[in-house]
Structure formats: C-alpha cells, structure tokens
Amino acid sequence: MAAFLSNILFLFFSLFVNKGLTTDRYIAAVYEHAVVLPDATETPVTPSEALKVMNKNIDVLEKAVKAAAEKGARIIVTPEDGIYGWHFTRATLLPYLEDIPDPTVGWNPCTDPLRFGPAPVQERLSCLARVNSIYIVANIGDKKSCKPGDTMCPPDGHYQYNTNVVFDAEGKLVARYHKYHLFQGEVQFDTPKEPEFVTFNTPFGKFGIFTCFDILFYDPAIALVVDLSVDTILFPTAWMNVLPHLTAVEFHSAWAMGMGVNVLSANTHNTTKRMTGSGIYAPDSPKAYYYNAETEDGHLVVAEVLSHPRLSPSYSVVQWSEYASSIPGYSTNSSEFLRPIFFDNFTLKTLENPEGSQTTCQKDLCCHLNYSMVEKREDEVYALGAFDGMHEVEGEYYLQICTLLKCKSTHLDTCGEAVETSSTQFKSFSLSGTFGTPFVFPEVLLTGIKLAPGDFEISPDGRLVSRANISSTPLLSATLFGRWYEKDPPPKNDASKKNCNDDMLMILTIYAAIQNIIFYVTNL
C-alpha cells in the first residue's frame, strides 16, 4: 500500500511539474547576421584555417545569443550560411564540414565533445546553448561517408549537406535537417535522396525546421504543418529579395499567415546580394521584423508569440475561392496587357478611377478588386494583375497570383518592375481570386519595404481586406500568392539540377543587377 501511494504521489508530482514547465506563450529571437566571409580561394584551406573563420562568426553569434537570453528568449534562430558564408566549390567547402550524428543517439557535444570525433563547431554551439539556457538553431555543413554498395555515391566518396542543427537549453543535439531544395548555385552540396521531415517537442510547442528555398515546395515545408501539425517553423535562410512579391519580410510573414503557424526567420545580411529581412511572424500579424538595405550591420529581433497558434480563437480555415467564385463571369477586355513580373507573364489592367471595382483573369484564375484611394495621383499608376502558370526560372513550380501593385512609372511597360516607394494612400481594398489551390499566402507591402501589421485581415471566404483603421502609409502592393503543388513537375535528379546551375545563377545575377541599376538611376 505504501508503495502504491508513493507511486500515485509521484505521478501527481510529475504531472504538476510538467504542467508548470509548459507555457502558452514564449519569447523567441532571430538574428540577422552579417557573415564574416573567408578569402576567395581555388584550393582548400587547412581545417585550422577554416575553424578560424567559423570562430569569428560564432564570436558574433555568441553576443546575439547572450543578448537574446538576457531578454528572456527561449530559442534563437541564426541564418543559413551564417557560420562560414558561401562561394565554395565542393572541394573548398570540405574543411568547414563536420560529421553531425543522428540526434537519436542522445549526444551533448558540450559535455562529451569527442564521442564522434573532433567537432569543435558543434561543441561550441552546444556550450553556448547550455551556458545561456536557450535553444540554438544554426546552419552548418554535414559530411557523410558513403556506405558500401551506394551507387549514387559522389566520386570523392562522401556526401556534403547544407544542414540545420538545433541544440536544446542543456546543449543536447535535438534536431538535424539536411536541406532538400538546393538553390541554383549550391554545387558544393548534395541533395538528400528523400526529403526529411524534422520535428521536435518542447514545453513551449512543437517545432519543425527547413531551409530557405524549401519554403516554396510541399515537401518538407507544407507537410510539416499539414501532416505533422507543428506550431512553429524554424527558418534559417540566405534570401535574395525580389520585388514585388518575393522580398523576405513580405513572403515569410505571408507564409506564416497562410499556414497558421509561427515562422522564426533569420536571414543573412549582405546588401550587395540584396540579402536582408528577418522576423518573428505569427498567423495574425508580424510580431517583429528587421529590413535594412542601407548598412552592413547585424540585428537581433525579439518578440513574444503563442506556443500553439492554431488553438487561438482567432484562427480559422480559409476557403480561398469562395467569395471570388460567387462573382458573375468575366470576358476579356481590350484594356488588358501582358507584362513580365520576375519572368512570369501577368495579365494586367490599370486602375483608372480613384475608386471602383476591377477584374482581371488569366486561364482559370480571375482576380477581383474593390478599392478606394484617398486621391488618384497623376504621377502614379496602379494595376491589378493575374498569373496562372508554371514559374520556370530558378526552379519549376506552379503559381496562381492575384496582385494589386504600383507600376515603376506612368509608362505601362514598367508595370511589374521593382519599386520601393509610393505616395498613393488607399482608404480601402478587398482582393480575392478563384484559386484552384488551398495554399494561398496574403502579402501587403507598404512604401519603403515595410509590412502592415494590423492593417489587413483575411476573411473566411477568401478576401484580403483592409481594416477600418488602415494605415496612412502609401501602398506598394497587396497580393494573394497561391501555390498549386499538385501541378508541379516531378523532382529532377541531382545531376540534372547541377547541369543548369551556372545558367540559372547567371540569369538571377543579371536580374538583380538590373534591379539595382534601375533603382540607382531612378534615385539620382
């Protein structure tokens, strides 16, 4: 009997302690890091030289970790490429890599650093987490020797992976993720044979993790939310901003809203590559974010979020095509015109009046807009656009997009070009579309590349609607960015991806350079 009572008391004590450890809210942090880059070289450096570069970056990250912990943060996310940078060949990257074991082995590099051989980077990150009692998310490189009989083994006998690691507040390795969708130019890395679906539980929610370009595809990004029910996505990235629809703060905050989860997004900071934009995004609105294309400084972002956002009374499932499908049919109008937006040919129609309704269609997608401007300016032109088709530049993926955007100038051939400032204020707008996909991400971008927290909402019937207290800040664009994953082509094998890397990277580099030149000339 005494033993029975003892067991009951222990059970109640355990439940009490566990309940006390769980929380409905927590403080999160992300750090946008200006990476210390290694010197360019065509031959590999020694491991000790590589470690010097990585320690310089970890020195910077250590200050951010300490500052975040002092502010009460339970977890901090650092950027993709944040430990050693980029512009590597396969051979020159090798000295920067470590063997990262499967987290199921229960390893704490801080307390047992040599269990799997020398791993100084993992040891230091683990100790940073342990000393500061904070979860740390970092992006490093993993090397794995090929197993006997592996017919896909690279010629050098090992795999190299772009890898996220997570250390818990005790320093234990709790997650390892190998990036699946490599961006064009990442020839130094191998693609895993299958996408990985990595999650881990904490007292403040269930977390999933992926990297940068992964966010545009179903596996693993959407699957982590739909199939594995994570609460928060951890998102290290090295994101090059592309206006009007794919700036980091714009798209990542929209993804959080569209998927109903928190997104902790940490970007690298490099203005020459148009890399900036980090934030803590919740389904209802951005909680805090950072965008700075003027200086080369890093920045810490800290904010409080709900541990389980989908349990919030404000969360609801959206029927994205319900409202737009109720609007009567539409026939093509002679005032419509085609213009490329990030190489996709949109059907566009300008807004001719200070208020009214507008409809533009392409294929099966019809986009509907009701709007009212404070004043219709003669020196600024806005257009409603629709795109329904396959994007085929840095990757192949099917899009359905409805967008209200400011044209670069009053000349219609500039509609869709990058523009960062506007003067036109809208009293109200309501944007909807006949989407064939349930995966739609709502974007609103204001002049100066600013977000509009609290200024808009998504109605259950699929409208992106401005609120009554809409900001007086002029509008750059309002967009419903749809991804129709079922229409994506089958994944290409690793070799075919790498064969086109140089061409795609050159195209994107030229595109970014043209954007920079246009912006510079316009602002002379």
N, C-alpha and C positions, 0 to 999 in steps of 0.2 A: 504493500500500500504506500509506504514511504517513497519507494522508487517511482511508483505511478504518479503520485502528487508532484514529485520532483520533476518528472518529465513534462507534466502539464504546465507547471510554473515556468519551465524553460521555454516551452512553446509560446506561452503568452508573452514572455520577456522578449523572445526573438521577434514576434510579430510587432510588439511595441517599438523595439529598436529600429526594425526595418521601416515601419511607418514613419518614425521620426526622421529617418535618413532620406526618405523620398520627399520631393518638393513639387509644387505646382508651377513654380517659376524658377528661373536661374539666370545668372549673369553670364553672358558669352562675350568673347573677344575675337577679333580678327586683326591681323597685322599686315598692312601693305608694305612690302619690303623692297627697297632699292638695292638690288643684289650687287655684291662685290664680285665682279667677273674675273675669271682667270685670263692671263695673257693668251692671245691667239697663238696657236702652235699647230704644226702639222705632224709632230711626233709626240707620243705620250710622255707626260711628266712622270716623275717618281711618285710613289704613294705618299711620301712625306711632303712633297711639294703640293700635291692635291689636298692633303689634310690641312695645310696652312691656309689655303683659300677657303676651305669649308669652315675652319675655325673662325676666320674673320667674319663670315656671315653668321655663324652661331653666336659670336660675341654680340652682334647687333640684336639678334633674336632673343638672346638672354635678357637684355634690358626690357624688351617688349613683354616677355613672359613675366618678369618680376613686376612690371607696372600693372599688367592685367591682373595678376594675383592680388596685388595691393588694393585693386578696385573691386575685389570680390568675385572675379571671374572664375567659373568652374572649368572652363575649357577655352583654349585659344587655337585658332587655325592660322597657319602660315602658308605662304604661296607655293605654287608649283615652281620648280627650278630655283627655289629660294636658298638652297644650300650651296649650289655650285654654278648656276647660270645655264648658258646654252651655247650654241655654235660649236658642237662637238662632232667628230666622226665617231664611228663605233670604237675604234682603237684608242682615240684620245680620251674617251669617257671612262674607259675601264679602270684607271687608277682611282677614280672617285667612287667606285661602287663597293658595296659590302654585301655579304650574304645575309639576307633577312629571313629568319626561320618562320615557320607557320606559328601563329600566336597560340595555337592549341598546346604547344609544348610548355606553356606557363613560364616564360622567361622574363627575368628582370635584369636588364643589362647593367643597371647601376650597382646592384648587389652581387652579380655573378657575371662580370664582364667578359670572361674568356671561355664561357661554356661552349660557344660555337666558333671559337677562334677570334682573333682581333676584330673588334667592331667599334672603333673609337667614336664615330659619329653617333651610333645608336646608344652607346654608353653615355655620352654627354647629354643627349636629348632626354634619355631616361632619368638621369640625375637632376636635370632641370625640372622635370615634372615632379619628381619625388621631393626635392628641396622646397619647391613652391606650392606643393599640394594642388596641382592643376593638371587636367588632361591637356596633352600637347599633340597637335596634328602637324606633321611635317612631310615634305615631299623629298625623297632621296632616290638613289638608284640601287636596284637589287640585281645580283648576278647569280645565276643558277647553272651548274654543270649539267650537261645533257646526260640522260640515263641511257644505258646500253640499249641498242635497237631503235633509238629515236630517229626515224627517217627525216624528220623536219629540223634536226639539229643544225644550227649555223656552222659554217666552216671552221670557226675558231673554237668550237666545242662547248660553247655555253650560251645561255640566253641573258639578255640585258633588258630590264623592265623599268619603265617610269613608275615609281612606287610611292604610295602614301603609307605612312605608318602612324599609329596612334599609341601613345603611352598614357596609362591612367595616372591618377594622383599619387600612386605608390611607386611609379616608374615601370610598371609591368607593361610589356607589349601586348595590346589587346586587339589590334586590327592591323592588317596588311592588305593593300589593294594594288593590283597591277593595272595600269591604265590600258583600256581596250581600244578606244578610238584615238589612235595617234594622229596628231595634226600633221599636215603636209610639211615635210622638212625634218621630222623626228627620226632620221635614218639611223641614229645611234641606238635606238631601242627596238625590241622585238614586240610583236603583238601576241598576247596570250592566245592559246589555242581556243579557249572559250571565254566569254565574259564572266567576270567574278561578281558575286552579289554579297558584299561585305557589310555586316551589321554588328553592332554590339549594344548591350544594355547598360544603363547607368541609373542611379537613383533619380536622375532628372530627365529621363526619357530614353527612347530607343533611337540610335543614330545609324545612318547609312553614309557611305563615302564613295565618291568618284572624282574624276579629274577633268577639268577644262572642257575639251571638245566632246567628252562623253555626254554632256548635258543636252546635246542636240539629238540623241538617239534613245530608243526604247530601252535597250539593254546596255548598261545596268540601271540607268537613271530612273526611268518611269517604273520599272519593275520593283525597285526598292520601295516605292511609295504604294503602288497598286497591289503588289503581291506580298510584300514583306512588311507593310504598314509601319514604316519608320516615322518618327516625329520630326527629326531634324536631319538635314543633309549637310555634310562637311565637304567643302568645295575648294580645295587648292587649285589655283588657275594662273596661267600666264596669258591673259586675254588681250588681244589687239582690238581696240574699239573700231567699229564700223558703223557710221551713221547711214540711214536714220533709224535702223531697227536693232542693231546688234552692238550697242555700247554695253559695257559690263554692268553698270548700275541699273540700266534700263531693262536688259533682258533677264538678269539674275533675280531682280526683285519681281519681275513678271512671272517667272517660273515658280517662285515661292507662292505667289497668289494663285496661279493656275492650278498648282498641285496641292495646295492646302497644307504646306509644311513650312517649317523654318529652313532657311538656307544661310549658312555661315560661309561667306565667300571672301577669300583672301587672294588678291591679285598681286602680281609683281608690279613694281613701279619703274617704268622706263619710258620717258616721254618720246624719245626718238623712235620707239616702236609702237607708240600710241597705246602703251600699257598703263592704265590706271583705272581705279574703280573697284572698291571693296565695300562690303557692307554686311549688316545683320538684318535679314529680311524675314518678316513674318507674313502669314497669309492675308492679314488685314491691311498691312502697310509696312514700308521700310521703318525699322526702329532706329537705325543709324547707318550712315554711309559716308564714303570719302571719295571725292573725284578731284584730281589736281593735275592738270596738264602743263602747269607753268614751272614747277620746281622739281628737283630730284630727291625730295625728302620722303622718307618712310612715314607711316602714320598708324597709330593704334586706334581701333574703333571698339567701343564697349557699349553694350546695351542689355537690357533685361527682356527675356522672351518667355512665353508659355512653354512648359515642358511637353504638353500634349495638345497642340493647337487644334487638332481635328475634334477634340472634345469640347471646344469652346462653343457657346450658344450661337455665336456669330457665324460659325462655319456652316455652309450648305453646299450641296452638289448643284452645279450649274448645267442647265440644258442649253448649250451654246447656240443652237439654231432655232429655238422655239419662237422667239419674237420675230426674227427676220423671215422665217418661213410663212408667217401669217400675213405678210405684206403682198399685195397683188403682184402679178407678173410684170416683167420689165422687158422692153425691147431696146436694142442698141441705138444710141443717139450719135448723131454726126459730130457732136462737140467732144466726143471721147478721143483720146490719143494714147499712143504707147510710148513709154519711156523706161529705160533700164534702171533698176534700183538694185545695186550690188549684183549686177549681171542678170537679173531676172526682169523680163518684160512685163511691167504692170500696165493695166488699163486704167487711165486716169481721166478725171473730169474736174475742172476748176470750180471753185465756189464763186459765183458771180454776184451774189447779193449778201447783205450784212446778216441775213437770217433766212432760214428755209429748210427744205429737205432735199436730199440728193441720193441717187442710187447709181452704182457702177457695178457691172458684172464682168466676170471672166470665167468661161466654161461653166461649171456647176456652182460657182461662188458668186452670190450677189451681196454687195455691201451697202448698207443703208445708214444714212447720217441725217439726224436732225440737229440744227445748230443755231446759235445766235451770237454774233460778235458784238463787242462794245462799240466798235467802229470799223467799217470796211475801209482799210487803208489802200491808197492808190499805189503805194510803193511796195506792197507785199501781196503775194499770191499764194493761196492755199488750194490744195486739190484732194479729192477723195480717190483712193486707188484700190484696185483689187488684183491679186495674183493667185492663180490656181495652177500649180505645176511643179515640176521637178527642178530643184536647185542643183547645179552641176559644176560648181567651181572648186572650192576646197574640199568638197565631199558631195555625195549624192543623197539628197533627202527631199521628201515631198512636202511642199508648203501650201497653205491656204492663208492668205493675209489680207485683212481689211485695214486700211490706214488713212488717216487724215494727217496731211503733212504740209509744212511750209516749203515752197519752192525756193531755190537759191536766189533767183531774181524774178523779175516780171516776165522774162522770156520763158516760155513753156518748156523749151529744151533743157532747162536747168532743173526741172522738177525731178526729185529723187537724188540730186547731188547732196553731198554733205553740207549741212548748215548748222551753225551752233548758236545763232542769236535770232531773236524775233522781237517784234513790237506789238503784234496783234493780240488783244485780250479777247477771250471768249466768255460770254455770260453763261453759256451752257452748251453742252453737246451730248449726243447719245449715238453710239456707234454699235452696229450689230451686223451679223453675216449669216448666210445659210451654210454653215460649216458641215462637212461630212465627217469630222473628227471630234471626239470629246476633249481633245487635248489642245486647249487654246490658252495663250498667255497674254494677259492685258498689260499694255505699256502706255504710260503717259510721260512725256519728256517736256520739260519747260526750258525756256531760254537759258543759255549758259550751261547746258547739260545738267540740269537739276531735276530731281524727282518731285512728285506732287503728293506726298503723304497726306491722307485725309481729304484730298480734293476730288476723289472719284470713288465709285463703287461698282461692283458687278451685281446686276440683278439676277434672280434665279432663272429668268427666261433668256439670258444671254446678252444683255446690253451692257456696254461700258458707258457709264453715266456719270456726268459731273454732278457734284453735290451742290446744294444751295449756297454753301459758303466757299464756292470755287475761288481759288487764289487769283489775285490781280496780276500775277506774273504771266507774261506772254507765253503762248503755247508754241512748241516746236512740232510736236506730233502726238497723236493718240492712235494706238494700234491694237488690233487683235491679231496676234501672231499664232497661227494654227499649224500644228504638225500632224500630218496624216501618216503615221508609222506603217500602216498596212501597205501603203503604196511605195515604200522604199524598195530599192533594188536589193537583191541578195548581197550579203557582205562579200567583198573581194578578198582573195587571199593576200597574204603579207607581201609576196613578191610583186604582185600587180600594183599594190599601193605604192611601193617604193620606186617602181619604174617611172611614175609620173610625179614624184616629189619635186624634182627640180623645176619642171614646167609650172606646177601649181604655185610653188613658193615664189617664183619669178612674177607670176600674174598678181599675186596678193601684194608683193612688194611694190610693184608698179602702181597698183590701185591705191595703196596707202600713200605713196609718194605724190600721186596726182592730187589726192585729198589735201595733203599738206601744202602743195604749191598753190592750189586754188584758195585755200584758207589764208595763206600768207599774202597773196596778191590782193585779195578782197579787203584785207585789213591794213594795207599800206596807208 
